[in-house]
Structures are given as structure tokens and as C-alpha cells.
Amino acid sequence: MPEELATRQWLILEQVPKLGVVTLARLLSACEGRLSRLFDLSEQALQQLGLTTAQRQALFKPDLKRLDNALDWLVRAKDHSLLTLDCPDYPQVLRELSRPPLLLFVRGSTAPLMSRQIAIVGSRNPSAAGRDIAHNMAASLCESGFTVTSGLAVGIDGCAHKGALATKGMTIAVLGAGLDNLYPKRHQKLAEDIVAGGGCVISEFTPGMPALAENFPRRNRIISGLSLGTLVVEAALKSGSLITARFALEQGRDVFAVPGSIHSPLSKGCHYLIKQGAKLVECVEDILEEYQTFDFQPHEKPTKADKKSEEQNLASHRLLDSVDFEVTSTDVIAQRSGIPVKVVLSELLEYELRGLVAAVPGGYVKLRGK
């Protein structure tokens, strides 16, 4: 069967409502494994095979505009491709799911889809510390040989992608909309950078599909399904990140969570996961030790004879010791350190430029250091 015809038929199958792999396998078995024969069956034969009226209607009278949009998108650029469930390049880890996507639209290289992946997800409105953790975790995971997978959303997702790119690592973005309808729009440049860096942006939704609320749980099962484990950095109790973690558990994947302040709503979701058995993560080594059979290339650790860097010396400074990982006012910092407020403000600016603290409403929070 010509490749173009096969692609067209898979795109029609994608339009069939509630067509799961069990039903598809039954249909293909009746057609001796040949997809083309399915479209030659009569409506009565399809009914006998268990297809509903709506399913048969979708096969005989597909949405031609939706079909043409998808075909047009595929030929629009050289880095546009389609992976069908029977394609050799379709990720095996997804094929093993109870509800694998029939199709994956891909922009960029498909190679990262076969790599070892860790998902990083979290709040769309994270704290400054949460952003820093997501960025640094992603960078360290990439340096250790992992690909970082996330959902391109604002907040933790975006920080994870950027952390991966900062070390020239590989990262995959999974969308809850068609690839020609990138959401959120503000991450258009980030998506371009992901593709340019050798990663990819993928979706099971056909081009033209908007970012509907019901699409995102489906997107989340792909994020967790592609990954060996899912790291949740910050999340409320009722959030998409916890949905992703639940999918990971159902799929037999690992779940990791970063703890936080007991007073922060953004820590509630992570603390809940930890209580349910997720592994508490304070540093990237907490993740790496779960995959010791892999060939990692972690950073070389400094020996005792190594001199402390300037940043380490700064981290031991009494001023930095006076800043908490929660919001700390400048008055409190000055009182704790015994340093005049004017000097405190001056030195905090230097720390901020070095990425040790971040200015937030009400004061400062520590990002790194002692």
C-alpha cells in the first residue's frame, strides 16, 4: 500500500471515537493484518465486528477538512512527521500502555523519543525556588544522560525545558493541542529552541486542534508514559501534575517529589505524593540512584584539597545564612546578620545576580547555598 494512502487511512482511524487498541486489534485481525482491507468492509460487517454507529460513520464519512489540515501540515516542513502505532519508530514504551495514542505528530527529530527520559512537571505559578529547582534538576539530569520530558506549559514545565537546553541537553515537549496551534503562545520561541537543539515537540492531536481542557489529561499520560519516572517539583493538591503522577503509577513508572514548606499550598501536592510512597528528592542523586544500572556520566566531584569557589565562599557568608528558602524581609535579614539595611540591600543585589537569591514580594528567598 502506498505510504500516502496508509497515512490517510491512519488519519481517518484517528477520527473514530473511542477506538482503542483492543478494538483496533480485533479489526486488523479480521482483515488479516492489512489496514487497507478495513476500508473495504461493508457497514454490516463493521457492525458485526462491534463498531458503533458513530464509529462506522467516522470511517465512511470522515471530517475531510480535518484530514486535509493534517496532510497539509505533514508536507509543510521537512521536520514534520507522523508516527503511527505500527511504525518502527513509534516508542515501544508508549505501545505498551493500555491506551496508547494511535498517532504521534512530531516536529523535530524522532530520535529522542527512544531515549531514557525523566519527566519534570509542576505548578504553572511556581515560587522562585521552584523555578530554580526545576531548571537545575533538568540540567543535571541531562548531564547524566537523560532526556527531560515535559508539557511546555508556563512555570515548572518551561523551566525544565530551559534547564535542559542550558546544558545542550535533549528535551521533549508534549502538547495538549495540534502542533500548528502551539499553547501557550509565549513559548513559541522555546519550542523553536527545543527543535533546534535536537529535541522535538509532539502531540497526539491533529493539526488544527485547539488547547481544550479535556486534552491535557491525555497529554499527561503521554508525558509519564514516555518516561522512566516523573518528578513533581511544586503542585497543589488538585492539579494536572498529580494527574501525571497518577498515570505514572498506573503505568508502573517511578514517581519523585520535591518537598517544601508545610505552609505553602504548592507543597501540598508533593507532600501528598510522598505520603503515598513517592520518593522524596532533595538532589539529582536521589533520582540517579534508582537507575544505577545505566551508564551515567555525572559531574566530577571536587576533592577535599580543592579550594572553595568564590560562590561557595559567598554561600557561607552570614548574610546569605540569614535568608530562608521562604520569603524573608530585608528587616529580618538585617536583624539576623547584624548588617545595616543599606549594606544588606547592596549585597543581596550581588547575590541575586549570582543566582543565590531571588527578590519576591515581601523580601527575598534563598535559591542555593547553605
N, C-alpha and C positions, 0 to 999 in steps of 0.2 A: 504494500500500500504506500503510495507516495507520501513523503513526510508532511507536506502541506495539508493533505486530506486527513491524515491522522491527527494533526494538530487541531484542525477544525472540529473533528469528532470529539476529541477530548474537551474542547471548549464548550461543546454542546452538552456533554455529560456533566460538566461543572454547573450547568444551569438547572439540572434535575434536582428538585428539592429533596432533602433528606436521603440522598443517595450515599450510603455508607459502603465500606469495603466489603462487608458480608454480602450485601445485595449485589454489588458490582461483581464480586467473585462468582456468584450464582449465575449472573447474566453471561459472563465470559465463558463459564463452563458450558452453558447451553450452546454457546457459539464456538465451541472448540478452541477457545482462547483467542479468537480473531475478532478484534473490535469492529471491523467493518461489517461483519455479519449481523451485529446487533441492530444496525440501522436498516437492515433488510427484513427484519421480523415484522409480522403484522401486529396490529394493535391487540388482537385477540391472544396472540402468542405472548406478547409482553404482559398482558393481564394475567395469563396463566403462570407467568414467572414471578408474579407478585407485585408488579408495578401498579401504583395507584393511578387514578385518572389524571391527577396533576403531574405526575412523573411522566406518563405517556405523552401528555400534551407538550411537555417541555422537550421531549425527544423529537416529536413530529413537527412542532411549530416553535422553534427556539426564538429568543429575542435577537433578531438579526442585527439591530443597532449595537447591542452589547457585544455580539460576536465580532462584528466588523471593527469595533473600537479596539478589541483585544488583538486582532490580527494586524491592524494598523500600527499599534504600539510595538509589536514584536519586530516589525521591519523598520521602525523609525530610527534605531541606532544599533551599532554593532554590539554594544554591551547589553542589549536587551535579549533575554532568553526565557524559555519556558521549560520547566522540568515536570514531566508527568509521572504518575505513580509507577509506571512500568519502565521509566528511563533509568539507565545505568548510573547516571549522575545524581539521581534522587537520593537524598540522605537516608541511609539504612536505619538510623535511629528514629526517624520520623515514620518510616514504613512499618516499624514495629508497634506504633501506637494503636490504641483501639479505634481512634478516629483520625487517621492521618489525612492531611489535605490531599485532594486528588491532584491538584496542580500547585506549582510554586512559580510565580512570576519573579524573575531575577534581573536586577540591574547591577552590573559589575561581574566580577569573577565568581564562578560557582565553586572554586576550589576550597574556600574557607568553610563551606558547608560540610565538608568531610573531615574537618579538623577537630581537635579536642576543644570543647567550648565550656566556658563558665558564664552563666547569665548573671547580670547585675541589675537589679530593679529597686525601685523605691519611690518615695514621695515626689510629686510634681512641685511641691513647695518646701524643699528641704532647708535645714539650717545651714549656716556657713560651714560648720564642722562636717555635716553630712555630705555636702558637695566635695569637700576636701577628701573625705574618706573614699567616696566613690571613685574620684579621679585617681587617687594614689593606689587603691586596690586594683583598678583596671590596668594601670601602668605596670604594677608589679606582676600581675597575672600574665600579661603579655610578655614581659621579660622572662617569665618562667616557661614560656612555650604555649600558653593557652591563647585561644581566640575569645574575645569578650563579646557576648551577645546581649542585646537589649532592645528596647522598643522605640528609640528615637524621641521619646517624649521629653518635654521640658523637665528640669530638675535632675534627679539622680540618673535617669537614663542618659541624658545629654552629657553629664559629667563623666559617666563611664565610657561613652564613645570617645570623648575628647582625651581622657586619660590614656586610652589605648593608642590613639593617634599620636599623642605626645611622645611616645617611645617607638613610633613607627611600627606599632603592633597591628594585628589584624582584628577587625571588629565587624560584626554583622548587625544590621538594624532590621527588625521585623515590624511591618506596618499593619495597621488596622484599617487600611483603605487601599484603593488602587494606587499603583506606583506613579501614575500621572496626576495624582491628587494628594501630593505629599502633605502629611499633617504631623506636627504643626508647621505652618509656612515659615516660621522663623528659623527652622532647622534645614532649610533648603541648602544652605552653604555647607552645613555639617554633613548632609547626605552626599553632597558632591565630594567632600574631602574623604569620606569613607570609601567611596568608589575609586577615587584617585589613589588612595593608599593601598589598593589591592583587596579591599573588602567588598561587601555587597549589601544592597538594600533589597529585601524580599517581601512578598505578600502572597497570600492565597486568594486575594480578592482581585477580580478582573479590573483592568484599567477603566476608569470612569466611576468606580465605586467610591462614594463619599465616606468620610470617617464617622460612621454610625456607632452609637453607644454599644449596640449588640455585637459589633465586630471585635471589640477589644478582648473579651474573654477567649474568643477563637484565636486571636493573635497571641495571647498569653500562653496558650497550650503549646504553640509552636516554639516560643522562646524557651520554655522549660524543656520541651521535647528534644530540642537540638542539643541541649547542654547536659554535661555530666552532673552539674549541680547548679543551684540557684542561690545567689547571695542577696539577701534583703538588707539594705542599708538603713533606711528610715521608712516607716509606714504606719499609718493609722490602722485601727482595728478593722475598719471597713474600707478596704482599698483594693485596687487591682493587683497590687504587689502580693497580697495574701492569696488572691485567686491564683496567681502564678505559682506561688509556693504550694498551694493545694494540688495543682496539676502536677508539679514536680513529684510530690509524694505518691500520687496515683500512678505516675509513670515509673516509679521505682528509682527516682533520682535523689541526689543529696540536697538537703536544704541547710543553708547557713544564714545566720542573722547576727547583725551588729547590735550590741546592747547600747542603751543610752540612759538619760536621766529618767528617774521614776516620775518626774513631774512633767515630762514632755509628752504631748499626745502623739508625737512622731515616733516615740519609742514603744508605745503600747503594742503595736503590731509585731515588732521584733521580739519583745518580751513574751508575748503570747506564743510565738513560734518556738522560742527557746523552751518554754514550759512544755510544749507538745513534743519536744525531742530534737528540734533543730540544733545544729552545733553552734555554740557561741563563738564568734570570731572577733578577735582583737587585732590580729595582724594577718598578713597573707599566708604566713607559715601554718596558721591554723587550717587553712584550706589545702595547702600543698601536702600536708602530712596525710591527707586522705587518699592521695594519689601517688604514693611513694614508688609504685612500680613503673611509673613513667620516667622518661629521661629528661629531667629538668636541668635548666642552666641558670640557677639563681645567682644573685649578686654575690661577689666575694665579700665575706665578712671581714671587717678590719681586725687586726691582731691587737693585743694589749699594748704593743710597742708603738702602734700608730698614734700620731699626735691627734688631738681633738681638732676638728674643723672649727672654723670661725662660727658656723651655725650652732655647733654643739656647745661652744663656749657661751653663746648668746642664750641657748636654752637653759643654761644653769644660772642665768642671771636672776637675782631676786625679784626684779620687776616682772619677768615672764612667769616666775613662780607664783606671782600674786594674781595672775589671770586664770580664771576657771574655764573649763570646757563648756560652761553655761555662761549666759550673759553676766558680765561683771562691770559695774560702773567705774568710771575713772576715779571717783572719790574713794571707792573701796580699794582700788588698786594702789592709789597713793597712800592710803592709810596702812595697808598691809606691808608695802615695800618701804615706807618711811621716806619716799622720794617726793619732792614738791610736784604739784599737779602740772606745772608748765613743763618740767623735765619729763614727767610721765607721758604727756601728750606727744612730745618730740620723739621720745624713744619708741613709743607704740607705733608711730608712723613708720619708723625704720623696720620694726618687727613685721608690720603689715606688708611692706614692700618685699620682705623676705619670705612671706607666706607663713609666718609663725602665728599670727593672729589675724582676726578679721573684725572690722568695725561693723557693728549692728545697732539697730535702735536700742538705746539704753546703755550702750557701752561697747565692750569688746568680748570676743570669745577666743579661746586658745584653739589653734588648729593642730599644731605639732609641738614637740618639745617635751620637757619633763612634766 
